[in-house]
Amino acid sequence: MNGAIAVTSADDPLVSDYRQLGNRAARRQIEGDEFFISEGWMSIERLCDSGHRFRSALLSPSRVKRFQPFLGRPELQDIPVYVAERDVMHDIVGFDLPRGVLISADRRPLATVDELAATSNRLVVLDGLDDDESVGAIARVARAFGIDGMVLSPTCTDPYHRRTVRVSMGEILQMRVAQPNPTEWLDVLKALHRHGFQSWAMAPAGQADSVWDMATPERLAVVFGAENSGVGPQTLAAATRWITIPIGPSVGTLNVGQAAAITFAALARDTRR
């Protein structure tokens, strides 16, 4: 590919954006609030449409031919494209990535809760979800069912984490996301209520109303907790209602991504009657 830059050493400063991809703590130090990494073809397509500014690309040699048409997109014109053999790619990112397709792009500032609330009718609130894949899966189904934005607790994973972006198939890059600080989080549902939202917190069966029996209010925030601990007690107490998904007794629980998909589908079903 014309203009591609061969990288022969992991120490080359040109590829410093891509180092230690498997080390979450190191990545937060490296990326800060400046940039993030997107991986795979689909997330690159979504990234092109998201308005984020591209910084560079890092490819394995086998990916160069397929990547070349992307350079015709105005979003990718004039970005540096680095190509590294498999062993060098391994040393850069910290694990084997034989068919690597990686993009570095600038982060956009996150929204505030008030900004989301003032311009949305449907929000998802995530309390303590530190699993990248769960947050990515929820972002993907949220986009599919018309959720307007996401509010993440301070203990949630970074919405720009590489795995979150990958599992969402890049959809989280299209979502408006707020992640309030710990003090703001204490009253996050109260802030939404002031904007006319009702809040439904997902809770165990026997303590909550079935999502299938509920009429969807005009403005609604649905709250999900982490797989093991659920919605935190303070957030649960602040919610307008507790909601559950009735399931058969032979299955104890659903994972949070499945629960989100069912809940969002129920909301869409109600509003389309």
C-alpha positions, 0 to 999 in steps of 0.5 A: 500500500502506497504510503504505509510505514513499516514498523520493525521495532516495538520500541518505535515511538510512532506506535506508542498509542498501541502498547500494552493493549491487554493491560487495563491499568496501563491503557488508562495511563497511556490513553488518559482522556485523549484517545482510544483504540478501535479494533476490527472492521465493523467498529471501524465502519461505525467509527467513520460515521461517529465524528471521532477524529482518526489518529493512525492505523496499525495493521498486520501485513495480511490486512493491508489489502482489505484496509486500502479502500477505507483510505478513500473515506474522508475521515481516514485521508492522510492518517499514518498507516503502520504495518508490523509483522506478527512478532513485532505486533505481538511485542507492541500490543502485548499478545498475539494478534496475527490479523490485527486491524487497529485504529487510534482515534481521539476521544470526544468529551463525555456528556453530562447527565443534565445534557443527556436528560434535557435531550432524551426520552430513553436512557440506560443507567449502569450501576457498577458494571466493570465488565467491558463485554457486558457494557459493550453488549448493552450499548449494542442492544440500546442502539438497536432499540432506540435508547438515546444515551447511557449513564455509567456509574464511576465504577463502571468500565471505561466506555472507550475501552478497546473490548467495550468498543469491539463487543458493541460492534462500534455502536457505543461510539454512536451513543451519547454517554455520561459518567458522573463523578462519585459525588454526582452519582449519589443523586443521579436518579434525582437529577433525572427525576427533576427532568421528568424521568421515571426510573425503573431499577431491575430487581429480583423476582418477588420484589418487583413488577413484571416488565411485561405488565408495565406501560412505558412512561414518556421519559424513562431511565432503566437501571441495571446492576452488575452480574453478581451484586445487582443494582446498588442499594442506594440506587435501588432505593432512589428508583421510581419502581422495581422491575423484573423479567419473569423467567422459568424456575430452572434458570436462576438468572440472566446475564445483564446483556440478555436482560437489557435486550429483553427489557429494551424489546419490551419497551419498544413493543409497548411504545409501538402499539 
